[in-house]
């Protein structure tokens, strides 16, 4: 069952609960072992947008072989800690060969981070960009609606 749900006639955005982790050594003090470095938050965001693409597009798009990340901008409003976080994925823009996601990471009911991620659709050579098909655009548009309030 998809992680998103319908609220009336408004489709809620994919919202995933993801366990945040870090790469601290086993003997690290609690102040280090509880902190989630930015790159681990980026990994969680990547897992969420990949899952959103798979759920929205199904067989129309393989995010691993048919997309490439070309830009990531992240802003953190507070520290993230190991444990569960909610990650919300929203389609912000779709162009002829690329798309932009707005991804927010919430922990303990508070938004802690916001990422803007630009993906390019690739042709079979994985060297050149390729236009989205009309079916892909229609599927991706489902990720544009207003985010759900948890």
N, C-alpha and C positions, 0 to 999 in steps of 0.2 A: 504494500500500500504506500503511495507517495506520502512524503512528509508534509506536503502542503494540503490544504483543505479548502473547501468552499464556504464562504460566509455570505449568505443571501445569494446575490448574483455577482459578488466580487470574489475573484479567485485570490486566495492568500498566497503570499510568496513562500517559496521553500524556506523552512526554518529547521535547522538540524541541530541536535544536541551532540556535541563532539567533545571527547575527553582531551583536554589540553595536556601536553607533557613538555618536559624539557630534556636536555641531554646531560644533566648533572651527574657527576661521579657519585657512586654509592656513599662515599664518606663526606660529601659536601654538607655544610651546615644548612639548617632549615631555611635561612634567609636566601640561600642560593637554590636549594632544591625545590622550593615552592615557586620561584620566579619563572615565568615563561618568556624566553627570549623572543624577539620579534620574528625570527625566521621560523620558529615553531608555530607562531600564530599564522604566519603566511602559509605553512603546510596545512593547517586546519582550514583556512580559507580556500586553499586549492582543492582539498577534499570535498568541500561543500559545493564549489562551483562545478566541479566535475560531476558530482552526484546530481545536481540540478540539471545539467545538460543531458545526462543519461535519461533522467526521468522525463524531461520535456521532449526530447527528440527521439528517444528510442533508437531504432535502426537507421534513422536519417543522418546520424552524426556520431562518429567515434571521437570523443574529445582527446584521446591519447594520440591518435595518428593523424587527425584532421584539423587540429588547432595548435597554435603556438602562442605563448604569452609574449607580448612585445612591450608591455609597460605595466608596472605596479607602483602605485603611490599609496603609502599607508600613514595614517595618523593615529596616535595612541593618546587617549584622554586620561587613562589611568593604567596602572599595572595589571597585568593578567597573571593569574596563579594557576598551578596545576589543578586539575579537576574539570568538571563539566562547564561548558560555555555554549550559548546558543549562537548560531551563525545564520544570518539572514542574507539571502542572495536575491538581488533585484537587477533586472536588465535595465540599464540606464539609456543605452543608445545602441542602435544597430545600423551599420553602414553596409555598403555593397559587399565588402569582404572582411569586415571586422565587427566586433561588438564590444561594448563596455559594460562591465558589471559593477554595481555598487554593493559591497559586502560589509555588513556590520557584525561585530562580535560583541556579545553581551555576556556579562558574568554577574551573578547575584542580582539580576534585574536591571543592571546599569550598563549602558553602552560603554565599552572600553576601547574599541578600535573601529576605524572605518578604512576600508581599502577600496581603491578604484583599480580594476584590472581590465586591461585591453587584450583581447584574444584576436588572432587573425585566422581565418579559415584557409587551410592549405589544400593545394591540389595533390594528386597522388605522388608526385615527386618529392613532396615536403619542402620544396625550394621556393615555389611561387605561391602567391595568394590566389584564391579562387572565389568567385562570387557565391553567395548563399543561394540555394535553390528556393523557389517560392514555398515549397513544403517546409524547408528548414526555417525560413523566416516566419511562417505561420506558427510553427512549434515554438520558436524562440520568443515570439510575442507574448506567449502565455506567462513568461517570466517577468513581464513588465508591470503588471497590476500592483496596486498599493500593498505594501507589506502588512502582514497580519500583526495584531497586537496580542502579545502573549499574556 
